[in-house]
């Protein structure tokens, strides 16, 4: 008889400030802590921690806030989606240099916060250019920032995007080719369950291709897609945890609840998600 291991320790769940964007940093940190979550994936919005190409907010106040709540930042996610200017496939000499300095500041922030992983995506292409041109820009920039990050012992985890977001990398086969082209040893995989479902792929397929290269997960419900909070979609979290356990995944599961309707009362949304997952915690 096969024993099914469909439970994880709740200390591997991470909240995310993305859905707390309309609240202060202090409120966000206390809310996540009060919801029984020990970790946070920090999205670098100006409301909570400001970073751009020319500088970044003083780190000391963020450190103090984190220490006071007892939370742990386990991953940093820069703002890098269209129409944000700083993305790996940025075009034009000026914008490309500014993008490098933006990620340089992100890397140095991660180092000062003792965060080992930065979540990135390949960026977005212009619709009036060949995808191969945007691909080459993205690969070259990823190589450049990964080389800089290696001096700080910082790793990147790269995720596929949905085809409505970008045409550069939107499938497992794209990701495999992308990592091969980049070639840096500190670039790994982030499984985003929303993008995965949109591309009609599975967790098993990811592990069969990438094995221990998978270091992070954006853990979301879906119907079947949508970056939904747990309980608002049709995914079976127990089955998902079982597959992650089967492949000996040791990373975190971050809540990237992206629907705008969640922004009004994110604490309640997160609380309900934790209640929906409670039976799957050790």
N, C-alpha and C positions, 0 to 999 in steps of 0.2 A: 504493500500500500504506500503510495507517494504522499509524503507530508507536505502540505501547501503552506509556504511561508509568506503570508500576505500582510504582515505587520512590520512597522518600522518604529524606531524610537522618535518620539515627538520632538526631540532636540535637533532633528535633521530638517525640520520645517523652517523656512525663512519667510518673514513678511517682506513686503516691498513698499517703499514710499510712493511708488508710481500712482497708486489709487488714493493716496493721501495728499495729492498735489494742491488741494485747496485749503489745507490746514498748515499750521506752523510746525516747525521741526519738533518743538517740545511736545506738542499735542500728539504728533505722529509717533514719536518714540514711546511715550507713556501708553498710548492706545495699543500698540503692538505688544508691549510688555504685559499689559493687563489682559490681553487675549491669550496669554500663556505661551507666547512665542519667544524664543531665546535669541533668534538671529534675524538679521536684516540684509537684504540686497539693496544697496544704496544707488538709486537713480539720481544722477547729478543735476537735478532741477535747481534753479536759483532760489526757490523757496526754502530749500533744505541744505544745499551746499553748492556754491557757485563756482564753476570752472569755465574758462574760455581759453582762447589761444594765447592771450596776453598775460594771464595770471589766474589766481584762484584765491578763494576766501581763506582767511587765517584758519589753520587746522585746529588750533588749540580749543576753540569754543565747541567744535564738533566732538573732539576727543572727550572733553569734559561732559558733554551731554550723554555720550555713549557710556562712559564710565558710571555716571549717576544712575542710569537705567539698568546697567548690567547686561545690555545687549552686546552682541558680537556682529560686526560687519563681515560677512563671508564672501561678498562679491561686490564689485562696483560696475554699474552699467552706465556708460556715458550717453548723453543725448546724441543720437546719430541717425535718426530717421528723417526722411524727406518731410518737410523742407529745411531741416537743420543743415547749416552749411558744412559742418564738420563730419564727413563720413569718408570711409576708406576709398571710395571711388570718385572723390571730388575731382573736378576738372579745372584746369587753368593753373598756371604756376603760382600765383598769389594764394589762391584757395587751397592748393595742395600743401604749400608751406605752412599756412595757418592751421590746416588739419593736423599736420605733424606736431606742431607746437601744442595744439589742443590735447592730443593723446599723450604727449610728453608730460603735460601737467596732470593728466589723469594717472599716469604711471607713478609719478612722484607722490601724488596723493595716496595711492594704494600702498606705496612703500611706507609712508609715514603712519598710516593706519594699520600696518601689519596685515594687509589683505593680500592674499596670494593669487586671486583670480579677478580678471576684468572680462566682462561679457561684451563681445563685439558682434557686429554683423558685417557682411561684405559691402554695404553701402548701396547706392541706387544709381541706375543708369539713366542717361538721356534717351528719350524715345526716338530721337532723330540721329542716332549713331549706332554703329554695329555693337552688339553686346560684347564682342571680343575686345573692343577698345576699352570699355568700362571694366571688363574683367582684368585686363592687364594693369590698369591703374590701381584697382583694388588689391591685387596680388602684390604689386610692388610696394604699396603703402603698408600692407600688412607685414611684409618682410622687414620693412624699415622700422616700424614701431616695435615689432617682436624682438628685433636685435637690440633696440634701446632698452626694452623691458628685461631682457636677459641679464643685463648688468645689475638689475635690482632684484633678480630672482622672482620676477612676476610672470604669471602665465596668463594667456588669453584663452577664453572659451568662445568659439564662434558658432553661431546658429544660422540655420537657413531662414529665409524670409518667405512670406507668401507671395505668389506670382503677381498679386495686385500691388504689392509693395515694391518689389524689385525683380528684375529678370536675371540678375547675376548668379545668385545661388538660391534655388528654391526646391532642392531635392537632395536625397542622400547621395546620388551619383554626382551632383554638382559639388556637394561638400567634400566628397572623397577626392575629386580632381583638384579642388581648391587647396586643401591641406597638402596635397602632393606638390602642387605648384609653389606654394609658400615655402614649405620645406623646413621651417624652423621647429626645433624640438620643444619649444614652450608654447605651442599653439595646439589647443585641444578642442573638444566638441561640447556644445551645450544643446541638449535636446529640448526644443520648444514644442510642447505637446500641441499647441495651437497650430503652428506651421506644419507640424508633422501630420496632423489630421487633415489639414487643408490639402496637403499633397498626397493624401490617401496612402500614407506609410505607417509603419508600426514601430513600437519600441523594440521588438525582437529584431526587425530589420536593421535598425541602428546598431544594436549590439553585435549582430553578425558581421557587420562591415567594420565598425570602429573599435570593438572590444573595450580595452582599458583606456582608450583615448577619450571616452565619455567621462567628463569630470563635473558636469553641472546639469541642472534640469529646471526649466520654467514649467512648473507643475500646475496645469490649469484644466478645468472642465471644458466641455464643448458640446454643441448640439447639431452636428458633431464638431463644429469649429466655433470660434468666437472668443477665446481667452476669457471664459466665464469663471465665476467663483464656484467652488465645489458645492454641488447641490442644485445648481442652475442648469446643468446639462445632463448628458446621458452616459458619460464615462463611468466606469467602475473603478474607483480608486484602489480597492483591494486587489483587483486583477492587475492593475498597473504596478502596485508595490510588489506583487508576487513576481512579476517579470523582472523588475529592477533587482530584487533579491536573488533571483535565479542566476543573473549574470554578475552577481557580487558587486553591484554598484555601491560605492562608499560616500558619494557626494551628498549635496543638499538638494532640497525640493523647494524652490522659490515660488511664491504666489505672484504671478504677473496678471492680475485681474484688470483687464484693459477697457471694459465697457464704461462709457461716460456716465451711465446711470449709477455707477458705484461711487462716484466722486462726492456725492452729497453726504453719504453716511458710511464712510469706509470702515470705521470701527465695527459697526454692526455687520457689514458684509463679511469682514474677516472673521468675526466671532461665529457667524453661522457656518462659514467654511470649516472652521476648526471643529465645530460640533458635528458636522457631516463626516469628518474624518476620524472622530474620536475612537470609534470602534476598531479602527485599523492601527491604533498606536499601542505599543507595548506597555 
